[in-house]
């Protein structure tokens, strides 16, 4: 009986202790940062297609060979030219009653100087070039830039928490939680450019891309203890 009473008393003491414990005091803030960087990697999609030259078909293997040579002649490593995907190959007929099948194939080309695309396309027979487009541009140092902007966002959150605590006449304590609520988004796709617009004067998109910056953003939510 005495043991039972002691156990109940201990439980009541524990509950009373928890009930008297003050609620955790904290402050939650967001910090946002943004930087702009100049892209140094440009990815183009080039579409080639077989065609008839008189009575002779110019096959996709020949067009691919010419494209590779044009890339190398422009001073671009041939490893930077890849087939977009095997599913990208398609076949069409010249006429409903014709036996010839015409194969098309997409290639992905990485350039650090986008205007080199002009020299590459000029070296090809325009009959075999269906289209080209700028699919994406980015920076080779993107990982470093992302880290930098996150650090800046956390520093902004810390600075905000500090002056808010001072306004409330409190002292800022340790960090309780850190959460990244927003990160940067990259530029999307570009419009397809007709094969007839490949001369330097008309292909304005390349000139614009060279001066387009990438905005890298980050938002950090941080929770600090206050006392």
C-alpha positions, 0 to 999 in steps of 0.5 A, a space after each residue: 500500500 505504501 509503495 503504491 502511494 509513493 509511486 502515485 506521489 512520484 508521478 504527480 511530482 513529475 507531472 507538476 515539474 513538467 507543468 511548471 517548465 516554461 515554454 521554449 522561447 524562439 524566433 523564426 525568420 526568413 533570409 533571402 539572397 540573389 546573385 546574377 552570374 554570366 553563363 559559360 555553357 550553352 546547349 544547342 539541339 541540332 536536327 539533321 534529316 536525309 534528303 535527295 540530291 538529284 537522284 541520290 539520297 544523302 544519308 544520315 551517316 554522311 550528315 552526321 560525319 559532316 557535322 562532327 567535322 564541322 564541330 572539330 574545325 570550329 575548335 570544339 571537342 567532338 566529345 561535346 557533340 552527342 546524339 540527343 537520344 535514340 528515340 529522337 530518330 524518325 523516318 518519313 516518306 518523300 511521297 506516299 508511293 515512294 519507297 525511300 524513307 528519310 531519317 532524321 536525327 537530333 544532336 546535343 551540342 555544348 558550346 562555351 562560345 555560342 557564336 561558334 554555332 554559326 561557323 558550324 552550321 555554315 559548314 553544313 549543307 543547309 538542305 540537311 539541317 532541319 532546325 537548331 535551337 538553344 535548349 539551355 544555358 548554365 554556368 560551369 561553377 553553378 555548384 559554387 554559386 548555389 553554395 554562396 547564395 545559400 550562405 548569404 541567405 542564412 546570413 540575412 536570416 541571422 541578421 534579421 533575427 538579431 535585430 528583432 531580438 534586440 527590439 524585443 530586448 532579448 538575447 539571441 540564442 542557438 540555432 534550433 532549425 534551418 530549412 531551405 524553402 526556395 532555390 533558384 530556377 533555370 532558364 527554360 527552352 527557347 524558340 526553334 530557329 528556322 534553318 534559313 535564319 542561320 546567318 550571323 545578321 539574322 540569328 539574333 538569339 545567339 547575340 542576346 544569349 551571350 549577355 543574358 545573366 542567370 539569377 540564382 536565388 535562395 530562401 532560408 528559414 531559420 529558428 533561433 532560441 531567445 532568452 
